[in-house]
């Protein structure tokens, strides 16, 4: 009787086991009961793998939050510690009317300044952006010390390609920097824009070419907010070629901008 009862219990136990549906986990590939996991579009995932995923997401979220906090702290610190970034201590000229100078943390109100110019000959013009910024920084320091109502803006002379009115090098950036600086003054001064060419080609062609080059520069000045009535434009073609002693013909293909 006892043996029959044991045999019956074993048969019922085996039957209950066979009734349990086993499913393979798509993550760890273990076979578990269908009730010990969930079915997702990517496949069946057991409870153990679900717990691991939750832990991974939690710690990943913490790491991401930490990165954001560190980055924000860095940007905030950089914002407070940053001084004028420019050439030789001169801050970048922005749309405001003030120019910061790193050395003494002094600000100059350009709107109260009248632009002036040194008598720079066409034989020694400033033709690159870095030299312009360097000279401008020195002139700003001089303007601070003598309390003058004037700011000397150095004359510039961007170069152009052969037989074109297209700038070469940083010529366009140079004109825009000049224009930006002048536009922040009181605009009482006048500007003189002069176009030149080398001696290649005929007189008619070079007259038109020097005019076209001067016109390009004038448009940049006006786009910077300088009134047209403040700009006088002249062009000479190749008529003044013999006045200068440049080593290369490419140096004659220029426009000179100066404060009158």
Buried (B, 14 or more C-beta within 10 A) or exposed (E): EEEEEEEEEEEEEEEEEEEEEEBEBBBEEBEBEEEBBEEEEEEBBBEBBBEBEEEEEEEEEEEEEEEEEEEEEEEEEEEEEEEBEBBBBBBEBEEEBEBBBBEEEEBBEBEEBBBBBEEBEBEEBBBBBEBBBBBBBBBBBEBBEEEEEBBBBBBBBBBBEBBEBEBBEBBBBBBBBBBBBBBBBBBEBEBBBBBBBBEBBEEEBBBBBBBBBBBBBBEBBBEBEBEEEBBEBEBBBBBBBEEEEBEEEBBBBBBBBBBE
